[in-house]
Amino acid sequence: MENAHKIKLSERLSSLVRPRHYQLNLNPNLETGLFHGEVIIDINDKDYSNYQLELKFTGNLTRYIIGFYLSNLKNKGAMVTSKFQPTYARQAFPCFDEPEFKATYDITSVKPLNYVALSNMNEAKINTNGNGLNFNLSNVVSGRWREMDKN
């Protein structure tokens, strides 16, 4: 994923399979500038057969204002944020991020206890170990949600 910013935006995803639901876990690390996570994608093919795709991934938090990136705040530390439109979500996690591929999202962000995590959906619960934050299930949307961790 480290060279993901070099992907040509003219490359289109196949419409033979369609995502229906994402279970996404993101774990950014501001100190190392790296992130990792896992995603489980429920998909249907053109014959309406159901499949589940489970992937683990790692990447670099870029300085480019696309995908999942690191921003420094004047005298206030750093934050991780995202720009996933139009097709930059694929630079952060494996997904079908073109606007016509709509699905629900169940997102968990792993973060230090003193950090804040935000998403388009409200906070649902804190994981039992205290450093993971689950958000409520999204409506059916394309991959254009946001997340931010801030010290």
Secondary structure, 3 states (H helix, E strand, C coil): CCCHHHCCCCCCCCCCEEEEEEEEEEEEECCCCEEEEEEEEEEEECCCCEEEEEEEEEEECECCCCEEEEEEECCCEEEEEEECCCCCHHHCCCCCCCCCCCEEEEEEEECCCCCEEECCCCEEEECCCCCEEEECCCCCECCCCCCEEEC
